[in-house]
Amino acid sequence: YIGPCFADEDCLYEVKTKHFHKWYVYEISSNWGIEIVEPFDSEIALESKEKLRYLFTFMNDFLDEGESFELYTCWIGEESDPQVKSMTLSLALDQLEDIEIPERTHILITKQSEN
């Protein structure tokens, strides 16, 4: 689900000002959100990878080469807490197989050329 869910305007503002470089923020949510940590074979991690795969495919249609979007993973109320991890990815789906994304991770995802 993309749109208002759990976060209020204050939560979204905290993420905008503390973690993002871009100004447009949309909440992405589901029953559990996205959490990919050990053990990788857990049901939540597998579902999270599928959610990321779908999001990457979805965003690939909207972005031009060189454009990017950001993700920040956190629980409600942790928006102003310091980041645990920061990473940069491309929209390539194959990198999602061995990825680890703990809570409070900032991710910059850029669309690369398709060469």
Backbone as CSV, one residue per row, in Angstrom:
resi,resn,N_x,N_y,N_z,CA_x,CA_y,CA_z,C_x,C_y,C_z
1,TYR,0.836,-1.168,0.000,0.000,0.000,0.000,0.883,1.234,0.000
2,ILE,0.625,2.187,-0.898,1.377,3.428,-0.955,0.413,4.567,-0.653
3,GLY,0.668,5.292,0.413,-0.189,6.398,0.815,-0.320,6.447,2.313
4,PRO,-1.147,7.343,2.836,-1.296,7.477,4.287,-1.738,6.160,4.930
5,CYS,-1.042,5.784,5.988,-1.379,4.537,6.679,-1.204,4.722,8.177
6,PHE,0.015,4.565,8.679,0.282,4.685,10.108,0.870,6.039,10.484
7,ALA,1.706,6.603,9.610,2.432,7.834,9.918,1.532,9.053,9.775
8,ASP,1.704,10.005,10.687,0.987,11.274,10.540,1.935,12.284,9.883
9,GLU,1.467,13.498,9.677,2.270,14.519,8.999,3.569,14.814,9.743
10,ASP,3.545,14.772,11.074,4.771,15.016,11.848,5.821,13.940,11.578
11,CYS,5.383,12.681,11.504,6.307,11.578,11.217,6.940,11.764,9.844
12,LEU,6.113,12.073,8.842,6.626,12.257,7.485,7.579,13.443,7.416
13,TYR,7.285,14.512,8.148,8.155,15.683,8.173,9.514,15.332,8.783
14,GLU,9.520,14.534,9.844,10.780,14.114,10.475,11.656,13.360,9.479
15,VAL,11.045,12.449,8.721,11.809,11.684,7.735,12.341,12.621,6.650
16,LYS,11.494,13.536,6.181,11.921,14.490,5.142,13.137,15.284,5.586
17,THR,13.092,15.814,6.788,14.132,16.737,7.229,15.374,16.041,7.780
18,LYS,15.247,14.849,8.302,16.388,14.183,8.942,17.086,13.149,8.066
19,HIS,16.359,12.567,7.091,16.941,11.443,6.364,16.938,11.587,4.846
20,PHE,16.005,12.336,4.280,15.852,12.375,2.832,16.507,13.594,2.209
21,HIS,16.907,13.434,0.961,17.407,14.530,0.153,16.309,15.048,-0.768
22,LYS,15.322,14.244,-1.010,14.195,14.614,-1.862,13.035,15.046,-0.973
23,TRP,12.154,15.864,-1.497,11.119,16.442,-0.661,9.800,15.670,-0.676
24,TYR,9.534,14.882,-1.711,8.276,14.154,-1.782,8.384,12.855,-1.006
25,VAL,7.462,12.645,-0.059,7.509,11.458,0.790,6.167,10.751,0.737
26,TYR,6.214,9.450,0.479,5.029,8.604,0.498,5.294,7.458,1.451
27,GLU,4.323,7.144,2.245,4.453,6.014,3.150,4.140,4.734,2.397
28,ILE,4.996,3.746,2.554,4.764,2.423,1.973,4.564,1.486,3.139
29,SER,3.436,0.795,3.144,3.123,-0.031,4.295,2.395,-1.297,3.876
30,SER,2.357,-2.227,4.779,1.611,-3.472,4.622,1.375,-3.988,6.035
31,ASN,0.996,-5.233,6.139,0.767,-5.803,7.470,2.021,-5.730,8.336
32,TRP,3.206,-5.822,7.717,4.440,-5.850,8.505,5.457,-4.822,8.043
33,GLY,5.370,-4.290,6.849,6.399,-3.391,6.349,7.501,-4.170,5.667
34,ILE,8.695,-3.614,5.627,9.832,-4.273,4.975,10.950,-4.409,5.996
35,GLU,11.304,-5.653,6.282,12.414,-5.923,7.202,13.139,-7.155,6.691
36,ILE,14.407,-6.982,6.341,15.192,-8.096,5.822,16.461,-8.207,6.656
37,VAL,16.425,-9.057,7.649,17.576,-9.312,8.510,17.652,-10.821,8.745
38,GLU,18.724,-11.253,9.397,18.883,-12.679,9.701,17.686,-13.194,10.482
39,PRO,17.213,-14.375,10.305,17.615,-15.308,9.254,16.947,-14.968,7.920
40,PHE,17.685,-15.085,6.848,17.176,-14.703,5.544,16.026,-15.575,5.070
41,ASP,15.903,-16.775,5.576,14.840,-17.655,5.106,13.527,-17.468,5.872
42,SER,13.467,-16.485,6.751,12.234,-16.273,7.491,11.138,-15.810,6.544
43,GLU,9.913,-16.075,6.897,8.769,-15.705,6.070,8.701,-14.184,5.870
44,ILE,8.987,-13.430,6.912,8.944,-11.962,6.813,10.007,-11.458,5.840
45,ALA,11.220,-12.009,5.898,12.285,-11.585,4.993,11.929,-11.909,3.547
46,LEU,11.364,-13.076,3.307,10.972,-13.448,1.949,9.863,-12.552,1.426
47,GLU,8.865,-12.265,2.268,7.794,-11.357,1.868,8.344,-9.954,1.616
48,SER,9.288,-9.514,2.433,9.886,-8.193,2.269,10.636,-8.097,0.944
49,LYS,11.345,-9.150,0.567,12.047,-9.146,-0.716,11.058,-9.048,-1.869
50,GLU,9.929,-9.731,-1.761,8.907,-9.640,-2.800,8.342,-8.224,-2.881
51,LYS,8.124,-7.577,-1.729,7.635,-6.200,-1.710,8.657,-5.264,-2.372
52,LEU,9.940,-5.443,-2.064,10.972,-4.624,-2.688,11.038,-4.872,-4.182
53,ARG,10.953,-6.126,-4.580,10.978,-6.476,-6.002,9.837,-5.771,-6.727
54,TYR,8.654,-5.778,-6.141,7.507,-5.107,-6.741,7.736,-3.599,-6.800
55,LEU,8.229,-3.006,-5.718,8.483,-1.569,-5.686,9.516,-1.174,-6.736
56,PHE,10.602,-1.934,-6.859,11.633,-1.635,-7.852,11.055,-1.704,-9.258
57,THR,10.257,-2.703,-9.540,9.627,-2.839,-10.855,8.686,-1.672,-11.110
58,PHE,7.897,-1.310,-10.117,6.957,-0.195,-10.207,7.694,1.113,-10.484
59,MET,8.742,1.393,-9.722,9.473,2.655,-9.854,10.281,2.715,-11.150
60,ASN,10.691,1.582,-11.677,11.439,1.550,-12.925,10.640,2.190,-14.061
61,ASP,9.321,2.054,-14.025,8.464,2.647,-15.051,8.362,4.163,-14.922
62,PHE,8.620,4.716,-13.753,8.462,6.148,-13.511,9.759,6.944,-13.630
63,LEU,10.877,6.297,-13.420,12.148,7.018,-13.399,12.843,6.982,-14.748
64,ASP,13.526,8.069,-15.069,14.417,8.106,-16.218,15.810,7.714,-15.749
65,GLU,16.665,7.334,-16.679,18.036,6.958,-16.354,18.710,8.070,-15.548
66,GLY,19.337,7.711,-14.451,20.027,8.662,-13.579,19.170,9.220,-12.458
67,GLU,17.846,9.060,-12.537,16.971,9.535,-11.465,16.945,8.517,-10.329
68,SER,16.553,8.982,-9.151,16.581,8.107,-7.990,15.391,8.365,-7.067
69,PHE,15.225,7.452,-6.132,14.276,7.632,-5.044,14.917,7.071,-3.787
70,GLU,14.329,7.418,-2.638,14.902,7.008,-1.360,13.888,6.213,-0.545
71,LEU,14.403,5.306,0.248,13.609,4.577,1.231,14.234,4.803,2.602
72,TYR,13.393,4.853,3.610,13.895,4.855,4.982,13.006,3.906,5.774
73,THR,13.603,2.902,6.364,12.845,1.906,7.112,12.898,2.230,8.597
74,CYS,11.729,2.351,9.204,11.669,2.571,10.650,10.262,2.293,11.147
75,TRP,10.158,2.141,12.438,8.862,1.997,13.084,8.318,3.383,13.387
76,ILE,7.021,3.502,13.513,6.405,4.771,13.893,7.020,5.225,15.213
77,GLY,7.424,6.472,15.276,8.049,7.021,16.470,9.566,7.028,16.410
78,GLU,10.156,6.316,15.431,11.611,6.267,15.285,12.119,7.173,14.173
79,GLU,11.265,8.030,13.635,11.640,8.858,12.490,12.810,9.790,12.777
80,SER,12.936,10.263,13.993,14.031,11.185,14.315,15.234,10.471,14.930
81,ASP,15.145,9.162,15.138,16.285,8.402,15.659,17.393,8.340,14.607
82,PRO,18.646,8.208,15.032,19.745,8.134,14.068,19.674,6.873,13.211
83,GLN,20.202,6.989,12.003,20.244,5.845,11.094,21.183,4.778,11.624
84,VAL,20.823,3.527,11.380,21.680,2.399,11.722,22.575,2.060,10.535
85,LYS,22.017,2.223,9.325,22.729,1.819,8.120,22.303,2.719,6.967
86,SER,23.200,2.920,6.006,22.898,3.651,4.793,23.456,2.846,3.624
87,MET,22.711,2.790,2.527,23.173,2.030,1.377,22.699,2.674,0.085
88,THR,23.409,2.358,-1.001,23.062,2.829,-2.333,22.869,1.610,-3.215
89,LEU,21.745,1.587,-3.943,21.426,0.464,-4.819,21.024,0.984,-6.192
90,SER,21.044,0.093,-7.161,20.452,0.391,-8.458,19.112,-0.340,-8.497
91,LEU,18.348,-0.116,-9.552,17.060,-0.796,-9.669,17.186,-2.243,-10.149
92,ALA,18.398,-2.760,-10.241,18.612,-4.140,-10.670,18.023,-5.105,-9.644
93,LEU,17.169,-6.005,-10.114,16.470,-6.903,-9.198,17.358,-8.005,-8.636
94,ASP,18.432,-8.386,-9.348,19.264,-9.497,-8.898,19.979,-9.219,-7.578
95,GLN,20.185,-7.956,-7.243,20.883,-7.623,-6.000,20.023,-7.860,-4.758
96,LEU,18.741,-8.094,-4.940,17.839,-8.278,-3.807,17.959,-9.655,-3.170
97,GLU,18.640,-10.581,-3.818,18.732,-11.941,-3.295,19.473,-12.015,-1.966
98,ASP,20.578,-11.304,-1.832,21.416,-11.400,-0.630,21.431,-10.121,0.200
99,ILE,20.452,-9.269,-0.003,20.430,-7.972,0.674,19.985,-8.110,2.129
100,GLU,20.517,-7.248,2.983,20.094,-7.178,4.378,19.718,-5.736,4.688
101,ILE,18.496,-5.536,5.188,17.997,-4.196,5.498,17.428,-4.199,6.915
102,PRO,18.212,-3.772,7.896,17.683,-3.685,9.257,16.813,-2.434,9.428
103,GLU,16.199,-2.317,10.583,15.422,-1.117,10.906,16.324,0.110,10.843
104,ARG,15.721,1.268,10.534,16.391,2.564,10.476,17.535,2.570,9.456
105,THR,17.229,2.076,8.253,18.177,2.068,7.148,17.719,3.047,6.074
106,HIS,18.624,3.907,5.620,18.361,4.807,4.501,18.922,4.151,3.243
107,ILE,18.096,4.124,2.175,18.505,3.501,0.921,18.259,4.480,-0.223
108,LEU,19.292,4.753,-1.000,19.173,5.552,-2.212,19.185,4.587,-3.386
109,ILE,18.136,4.598,-4.205,18.004,3.684,-5.333,17.996,4.511,-6.617
110,THR,18.951,4.228,-7.517,19.097,4.992,-8.754,18.891,4.087,-9.949
111,LYS,18.197,4.618,-10.967,18.003,3.874,-12.208,19.240,4.053,-13.077
112,GLN,19.898,2.957,-13.360,21.092,2.956,-14.175,20.732,2.707,-15.628
113,SER,21.696,2.922,-16.523,21.459,2.630,-17.938,21.262,1.130,-18.103
114,GLU,20.529,0.756,-19.124,20.215,-0.653,-19.349,21.184,-1.329,-20.285
115,ASN,22.431,-0.889,-20.348,23.441,-1.482,-21.234,23.838,-2.835,-20.754
